[in-house]
Amino acid sequence: MRLRDLLSEANYLEIIGDINIDIKGLSYDSRKVKKGDLFFCIKGLKADGHRFAKKAEKAGAVAAVVENIQPDLSVTQVIVGNTREAMARVASAFFRHPTKKLRLVGITGTNGKTTTGFMTEGIFTAAGQKTGLLGTIEYRIGDKKLAVSRTTPESLDMQALFAEMVEAGVETAVIEVSSHAIDLLRVEACNFDVVVFTNLSQDHLDYHGTIDAYFEVKKRIFDATIYENVTQVINIDDEYGSSLIRKGGCRQLRYSTKDEVELHAKNITLKTDGSSFELKSPGGNIDITLKLPGYYNVYNALAAAGAAVALGVDIDKIKEGLESLESVPGRFERVDCGQDFSVIVDYAHTPDGLEKIITAARQLTQKKLITVFGCGGDRDRGKRPAMGRIAVELSDYTIITSDNPRNEEPLKIIKDIKSGINELGRARFETEEDRRLAIKLAIGRAGKGDIVVIAGKGHEQGQEIAGKIIPFDDVEVVRELLGEMMK
């Protein structure tokens, strides 16, 4: 495509050089530039892409999108106010606006995005549609699975994936939208049909600063679509969600377990192997039996049902899709090797998430509940004491360990966690920096009928320590340890 055509929707300030040159590809990584590429100089959190513009030119880039003129470049330069915004819009144009050819559902919130995404995809699959999914655990195009780079890919990569979905005949795509993705304009050129708000609690404050600032970022996607042909599906039982409800603007579907709104769950029954409830919706009322336990999964089901209702899916297909989901990797995932106690692995890594998973596990036993968890390094330090307090108060015994310490000292992270535990809880926990040993200790303490909750990493298959990724899968480690114990 010609550069002139690609820039038709980008807000550029000035062009130095030939605007009619042919562009064969797009890149924001100088190591992956190919001959004929347009290179975007992205200001990242750790490095500024402008430093690599010359390298990109030498690799074959024929033009660069920059925020300030680069005097040492001889290729065409497009000067813009924000290279991230420009990349999103140019990428959409380059791949011929794929999200305009899909029914696109975006799911945002602190907790529940992944499970809600799996549920939503399951509903549309039950309705006979070919689906795509971009989420924390995996990217899927129909039956094809792709490796995950981040929860929400960079805009260029995302538009390429959407284009691949269109080519493969996908009709409905579901995407988890992180706060980083909104703030860094990765979803800037996405044409959403539905946006979903699950909930909001403390997380990512290392990036956003305050929880109110965190919410303001999440809120942008709802502000941006309020006067568009979009349906907003909102959890009004969450105080932040309820503040998104407006008079006028686009269609809004509220969901709740408390109030009789558009999507309402009543007569809720929680069981050890799932939950059941009556779903009230604009498409009719129906009984739902989930295979996923926990009150929070009722909320996830309401959110998914809301997205489906917004796009006209029949109520019986909503029921079929929700009831067909057996499990989600790393989300309340049971590990059973024939032992006489339960082991549950979950991704819970926020105070709210940890409280919900322990509370859900508590409902499954009258005996002892043991929790193993840690907190990630180089991330929101303010949630560490809160998570320590929650784990010790809600569990019979807690083992505090390492999660993904990244570039922080693990023992410093553990010290931060311990600071939230009061004197009454001192006898109910211990620390073990080595995560494998911590899990082994927990399993060794478990007796018949007890539950061991291992929280924080869920589906992750590596542990990041001092800049290196070391293979570590909580589920596999549990299986190995249980196998040794059973022998």
C-alpha angles and dihedrals in degrees: 000000000000117000089234091060094046091053095052092101099032121096099231123174102200142354124214111194137004115348093186098065120125118253116207099179147353130240141170095180114077090205091063100042116132131195111286096022129144107227123211117209100215120190101223131190091259106020139026114233091211087076089064099045094101091049089052090051091052089050091057108275110152097194140015133210108218140170093218131022115273106214095197095058121098096185126087113288125206111199115208137168094239124016092199092058091045092050092052093051096041092047091053090051093045091054091043098252099294096182089063087063095050136063098241125201118190119195122196136170138098100273134019100034095119098046091042088051092052090047093049092049089049092054094051091045089053087051089060098255126135106238142197128205132197111185150130096281103037148341114237133189104187104304093341115104124204133191117264119238097178137338092268114021124226110278094254093051091043095053089048089053092048089050089052089051091053090049090051093052098254112166103184127031127193121201133183108226114206123200089245089056091054095044093046091047096241092141094040095116098037117120102215123197094186132018120192129201113200105176143298131235137146115312139120093024088142084071104030100035099217135029090243090055088048090054093047088059092049089047093058093077090055094045090049094053102036093101097036132089091271133121116224116208110199137184103226093184085073112079092222092047093051089055089062093065112107140176110242129010126074128355113284124196114197122204129198145153090212109043131051097244133140093293115029133167116207137166089037117188121188118205137176092254100038142310141268135209144155112259116213112194142153087259094056141280124288141162115251127198114192124199089209115086128218136070090254090063089061086060091047089052091051090052092050092046089051092055090049094048089050090058096044103257115162117251093240090056090049088055092046093049095047094046094047095064107101098180145327118235111258093002110111086325113178119217111204121181096156096279120146094238133057128254120195125188118199138171093227105145103153130071092250093045093049092049092051096049094047091046091050091048092048089061090061099061143038089199135066125328117201121189128200117190146137138183130249122253125238089027139096104325094185093074095057099082091044092053091048091053093046095049095048096042095048099037130066089223133005133198112199113207144153123295116175101329091179106179097345127096106258094219090055090055090049090050090054090051092049091053089075095056116095126217093266090061098049094097093048101067145043134189130237117173094199105080095205091052090046090055090047090052091051093049090047091055094049120103134186112311095009125128127224116199117197108192139182110043105047110162095007115122100197141048117222111220124167093341095311129106111226117192108256128151116178092208094050092044090052091049092050093048093045089049090054091047094048090053 
